[in-house]
Amino acid sequence: MRKRILILLGVLVLLAITVVPALAITNGTPDGNNHPYVGLVVFDVLDEDGNQVPSHRCSASLLSPTLLLTAGHCTDGTVAARVWFDTGPIPSVFAVPPVPGAEYPFSGTTSYDGAPDTYPGFCIGCGNGLPGFAAGDVGVVVLTEPVPTSVVAAYAQLPSAGFVDTLRNKTKIDFVGYGVQFQISGQGGIPPGARWTGPRQRMYAPSELVSGNFGHSETFMKLALNPGGGSGGTCFGDSGGPDLLASTPTVLAVNSYVTNSNCSGVGYSARVDVPAVLSWINGPHP
């Protein structure tokens, strides 16, 4: 049976029950100010009545004072975005379902608005098997005003074209993102994708590259998500977050999807060192 593919979107139902969080199986630690250019983004869509409403959240990397890098499935179909660079925890999320006209109930001290743009080659469901589920899963947000250097003074960097092809198996990778951190325990009947929770906090976890000539390896990276083996994991809300060459600000890929609801095993990330993708990221955007 084909494995179920789960996009790492952060649209999670908030359950009105008392729960006990399990071990943080994504194996992360609070990032603090180690990666100040990684932010939490909430995207807006238009509802059936034409109202602009918040839809989902992702992670992103600031490449310049006005350009954010994220995943295509985060930006696709959206009309606006807002980013926070607070380390967190950021309590609460937008209402589910969203309320037209409602203010964002985040308590962060910084937020910046922008216009999303999706890589023209983006496609969901355009192939069979793993990782043929997606293609061109890259997007950007162009901010309407520059982020002050008092908030973010250092930026993520893009790799040279084809750089990932030069990396050896088990090359060390740094995950940074605002995704969920805990699985709810002792609550039967909860859909797998809704069993995750945790504060909206910038987290760090180590991982490593699983190299090889798998299908679509020219456009995707395969990364270890194995907390038991010392690797961190990405999960819902980490979409679009950077996969950094360890101990550097170089973004090799953006988190795209995982292969099971436990967010373990391996994950796939869209490479940004593909020449056409690099050219698009650096090019003009609407």
Helices and strands as residue ranges (DSSP letters): E 6-7, E 20-21, E 29-30, E 38-46, E 52-64, E 67-70, H 72-75, E 80-84, E 112-118, E 123-124, E 134-135, E 139-143, G 163-166, E 172-177, E 182-185, G 192-194, E 196-197, E 203-208, E 220-225, G 227-229, E 242-245, E 251-258, E 265-271, H 275-282
